[in-house]
Amino acid sequence: MAKSVVVQEKFRKYCAICGKPITEEHHLIGGRNRHLCDLDGLVISLCNEHHTGSNCSAHHCKEFKRLCNMLAEVAWIKEQYKEMCKQAGIEIPEEVLIGQFISRYGENYL
């Protein structure tokens, strides 16, 4: 399992939606950017039903996919903000971080 900046490690054994024991990992942004999710920790744990098993799953529901994309962007910005502020010792404007996310992932989901 890849490291996650979205869910604390102690909760990674359970589905992020229903709490059932997990069987699968879901990359919050798919396609050509899936490998970046592994690098950036933009993954959550899902049971089979919420990952691919129903019409309301992450891979079959447009709204669920959109929510995952938004969650990924918020988590990425939060993580980058903490890191950049720590390194620079200053507050970084949110617009700068959104621009960096767009540069990395090609889209603004918010």
N, C-alpha and C positions, 0 to 999 in steps of 0.2 A: 504494500500500500504506500502511495506517495504521501508525503507530509502535507497537512492541511493547515492553512491560515484561517479557514472559515469555521472549523469545528475543533474544539479541544480534543486532544488525543484520547482522553478517557471516555469520550462519547462516540468515538469512531467505530465502535463495535455494533452500533445500533443505527437503524434507518433514521435519517434526519427528519423524515416526515411523520412516521407512525411509531418509531421506537422499537420495532421488531429487530431481532438479531439480523445483521446485514449479511448479504452475500455478494454485493457488488459495489464498485467504486464508480462515481459519476464525475466526469470532467464538466465543470460548469460552463465552459465555452468549448464547443466542438470544432469539427472541420480542421482546417489547416492550422489552427491555433491550439489544438489539443495538447501538443507537446509542451507548449508554454504554460499550460495549466499545471502540468507536473512540476515544472521548474518553479513556478510561482506559488504552488500550494493551493490552487483553486479547484479543489476536489471535495466532494462530500460522499458519505456512505448512504446507500439506498438499498432497501430490500428489492427483490426481483419485481414485485408488483409495481412499485413506484419508479423503478428504473426503466424497464421495458415491457412489463407484464400486462398493462391495461391501457385503455384509451386516455386515461388521466396520468400516464407516466411521463417521466422526463423526456423520453424519446418520441412520444406520440401526441403530446399536448402542446400546442403553440404557446399557451399562456404559461405553462410550467417551464418551457424552454426560455421564454422571455424573463421570467422571474429568476431563473438560474443565471442568466447573463447579467442581470442587474446585481444580483448578489455577488457575483464574481467581481464586477467593477468596484462595488463598494468595499469589498474585502481587500482588493488589490490597492485601492487608494489609501485605505486605512493603514495597511502594512507599509506601503511606500512612504507615507507621511511620517510614521514613527521612525523609520530608518533614516530618511533624509533630515529630519529635524535633529535626530541624535548626532548625525555626522556634521551637519552645518551649524548646529547650535542656534538655529533661527526657525521661525515659523514659515512654512512654505504655502503660498496661496493655492487653494483648491483647483483653480483654473489650470495651473501649471501641471498638477498631477493628472487631471482629466486629459490634458493634451498629451502627456506621456503615455497614458493608457491607450489613447487612440493611436498613437504612433506604434505601440507594441501590438495591439490587438485589431487595429484597423476600423474600429467603430466605437461610438459612444452609446452605451445601452441605457443610460439614465435619461 
